[in-house]
Amino acid sequence: MEENLRNRLNVMRDRLTTIDDLLVQESVLNDSRQFKSLSKERATLDKVVTLFNTFETNEKNLADALVMRNDADPEIAQLGKLEVEQLSESQAKLMEQIKFHLIPKDPNDDKNIVVEIRGAAGGDEAFIFASDLFRMYTKYCEKNGWKIQMLSDAGGQSTITFMVKGDAVYSKLKFESGAHRVQRVPATEASGRIHTSTATVLVMPEVEEVDIVINTNDLQVDTYRSQGAGGQNVNKTESAVRITHLPTGIVVSCQIEKSQIQNRELAMKMLYAKLEAHKQAEIDEKVGNERKLKVGTGERSEKIRTYNYPQNRVTDHRIGFTINQLDRVMEGQIEDILEALNHFDQQQKLLGGL
């Protein structure tokens, strides 16, 4: 093991001991926020430290086995040889696991998400595809026992916005942002010609108000009557809310609830999430990195994934992953795609160094 890595692991082991001492102190036990934070940190450290302890134990045993391998007694030498092979293989696996657990964790991984799906290029077919994607994500969320809260009307709208609440939701769906392209024959196409259209998906971690401070003077709040599909009024009172953040020009709206107060609360949740995404985009641009979760304009050439109906095929172009089970994917069985994306991301981080 490299010396700098060993030093890092020793520091983590010392930190784990410190946390164990803190968690039994009365001041920490009476502070729920600090106790929760330390417990969460401990759970992360414990996995790595346990592996490191096992690695060091094996290291001592391996040194003994190397001595045995050179013993004058053939039986002891053979036993030592077998132990060296087994322990060497075990050490290699432990090292791989240690490095995996040392991959920097995205601080947003445990958060709920706000998702915005928008029909882009392709006219009405793009809006239909946006609804299909919403159904796909809904099915996947239901399988995981996650709760969906609508932030916009799912029917008759060009944009579908919703929140997903559950265990580590962002960690699973954070790579879904981007332009999704569909190739299929629309139901309205009499000649049977394959049509190509796109819908954009934006996945944003839910942001607490303490993370971003919004000056109320920077907000323009408008109220209006809720509109149904086709533009008809569905509410005689001005319960719908539109909020414009003047410094950035970001606009959010909500009309899903009958109460103006509730619609304003939901709109503010969307605004916090969009402002955080806007801030992160500016940071990425300054350091010269292309956003991994870039949404783009929705043009067909910007696709991150293609859903090809005639060939029952789904291809994620970012990692060259293809699966010939589009029918299952559209029923929410997207685990293989998500796992491939997360695995690729982890491998890239490992290649980039710890």
C-alpha positions, 0 to 999 in steps of 0.5 A: 500500500502506498504511504500517502494512502496508508496515512490517509486511512490512519487519519480516518481511523483516528477520526472514527475514534474521536467520533465514538468519544463525541457520541457519548458526550451529553452535549452531543446527545442533546443536540439532535443535528450534531448527533445525526451529522456525526452518526452519518459521518461515522457510518461512512468512516466505519466501512473504510476503517473496517476494511483497512483493519482487515487489510493490516491483519492480512498484511501481517499474516502474509509476512508470516506466510512468506517466511513459511514458504521458504521453510526447509520442511516441504510440507510447511513450505507448501502450506506457506505457498498456499497461504501466500496465494490466498492472502495476496488475492484477498489483499487485492480485493480489499484494496479495490474495496478500500479505493471504491469507498474512498471515492468522493461522495456527491453531497447531494446523493441522499437528497430528494429531487425535483424533476422537470421534463419538457417536450423539445424538438418534434412538436406534439410527438415531443410532448407525448414522449415527455409524458411517456418518460414521466410514466417511465420514471413514475413506474421506477419510483413506485418500484423503489417505494418512493413518493411522487409529489406533482408540481405541475399538471401531468396532462395537457402541458408542455412541461411536467414538473414533480418531486420525488421523495425517498432514500438516496433518490438523487444518487440513482437518478442524477445522470438522467438530465439531458436530451432524450431522443425517441425514434418511432412511428407516431400514432397520427402518422398515416404513412408509417414513417419513423419520426424523431423527436426529443424531450429534455429532462432536468434532475435537481437535488432538493435544496433547503432554504438555509443553503440558498438565501433569496432576497424577497426584493429580487422576486416578482410574484404574479397570481392568475387563474389555474388553466386546464388542458386546452386553456380552459379555466379550472379555478375561479380564484387566482390560486396559480402562482408564477415567481420570477427571480429577477437577477437570473431571469429564472421563472417557476410556476405552480397551479397544482393546488387549490390554495394560492399559499400551497402553490407558492410554497411548491413554486419556491421549492422549484425556485430553490432547486433551479437556483442551485442548478444555475449556481452549479452551472456557473461554477462548472463553467468557471473551472472549465468543466462541461456539465455532466448533467447538461440539459442543452437545448433539446436539439436532436443532435444533443441526445444523451440517450435514444429510444428506438421503438422499431428495434426495441432498443435503448442506447445511452450515448455517453457510455455506449451502453445498449439494451434491447429491452425498450418495452421493459425500460418504458415500464420503469425497468431502468435499473441496468441503465442507471447502474451502468452510468453509476459504475462508469462514473465510479471508474472515472473517479478511480482513474482520476485518482483519489 
